[in-house]
Amino acid sequence: MPMKIAIGSDHAGFIYKEAIRERLIQAGGQVKDFGTHSDDPCDYPMFVRPVAQAVARGEFERGILLGGSGNGEAILANRVRGIRCAVAWDLRSARYSRQHNDANILSLGQRMMALEEALEIVDLWLATPFEGGRHAQRIAMIDG
């Protein structure tokens, strides 16, 4: 199902960001690339915060962030109210982040996995619905 996706990275995630962006566009998604636009050294907050803010405002259904490990990007994104950003390093962590945590931003580390793994994680994460139920109560507690 095509979605409106915000995407951003620093230099350490640039190569994977470009590949993921292309894949999303080919699948019919509407993608806004918040940068960076090269692998020149840069500071991730410049690109992560605008993605998180745009998702929090409801301009995009989901966001995808990339960095070296994905940790710094997730930490920063989670400081924006309404964001539930999860770092995923495998298919299981990606699936649970959607099923149980209703993650609206995915953070990946280019240095942590092969490109094909990252693409599989993105595909699964986008296709996985939130289960609701007892998990919805927990999300309400987080947001409350």
N, C-alpha and C positions, 0 to 999 in steps of 0.2 A: 504494500500500500504506500503510494507516494506521500511524503510528508514535507513540511517546511522545516528545514534543518539549518541551524547556525553551526558553523565550524570555525575553529581557530587553533593555532599552534605557535610555539616558538620555533627557533631554528632547529632544535633537536628533534622536532616532530614534523618538520616541513615536508619531507619526502612522503611519509605516510599520509599526511593531510591531503596532499595533492592527489594521491591514488584513491583515497576514500571519497574525496569530493567528486572526482570523475565517475566513480562507481555509482554514487548517489544520483548524479545527474542522468547517467545512462538508464537508471531504474525509474526515471520520471520524477525524482524528487526536486523540490525547489530548495536550492542551497545558497546561503549567503556566506561567503568566505570573509572572515574578519581579519585575516592575515595570520601570520606574517607571509610575505610573498617571496621569500628567498631563504636560503640556508645561512645567511649572514647572521652572526651573533646578535641576539636581541634579548629583551626582558619579557618573559611570558605574561606578566600582569597587563601589559599594554593590549594584548590580544584576548586573554581569557576573560577579564572583567566585562568587556563589551558583549561577549557571547552570553555569559551568565545573566547579565542585566536584560538582554533582549529576550532570552527564554523566560525569565521571571516576569517580564511585562506581558508575556503571551504572544509576542510577535512571531515566535517559532514554537513548534510542538516539542522539539527536542534539540539538544546541542551535543556536539562531539568536540572534545579537546584532545590535543596531542602534545607530548613533550618527550623528554628523555625517558623518564619513568612514569609520568602521568600523575605523580603524587602532588607536586607543587601546584599543578593546575587544578586538581580536585580540591585542595585545601583552600585556594583562593575562591574558586567557584562557590564552595559551600558557605562562604561568608556573605553571599547575596541571599537575602530573604526569599524563600520560596524555591530555592534550588536544592535538589537532592542529587549531587554528583557522586558517581561511583567510579572507582578505579577497577578495571577488569583486566586480568592477565590470562584468563582462559574462558572457555565457553560457559562453564558452570557458574563462575562469579558474575559473568554478564547476565545470564539468565535469571539468577536470583536477585540481582540488582533491580530488575524490572518486576519480576513476579512478587517479590516480598517488600521491596523498598520504593517502588514506583519512581525509580531514578529518572530524572528528566535530562540529565547530562551524563555522558559517558566520557571517561578520561582514560586514554591509552598511552603506553610508553613505547616509543619507537625502538628504544634500546632493549626492551624486554621480550620481544617476540618477532617472529618473521612477518613479513607483510601479508602473506596469505592467511596467517592466523588472525591478524588484525582485521582483515576484511571479513573473515568468518564471524568474528566477535561482533562487528558492527551489524552484519546481516541478522544475526540471531537477536541481538539487543533491540533492534528496530522492530522485529517481528513478534517479540514477546510481550504479551499483555500483562497488566497488573492484575493480580488475583483478587484484590480487595479483601473482604471478610475481616478476620482478625488483624490483617496487615493494615487495613484502612484505619483502624483505631490507633495503631502505633504511629502512622503518618500524621494523624490529627494531633497526637500528643507531641510530636516533634514540632509541628507548625504552630501549636498553641502557645 
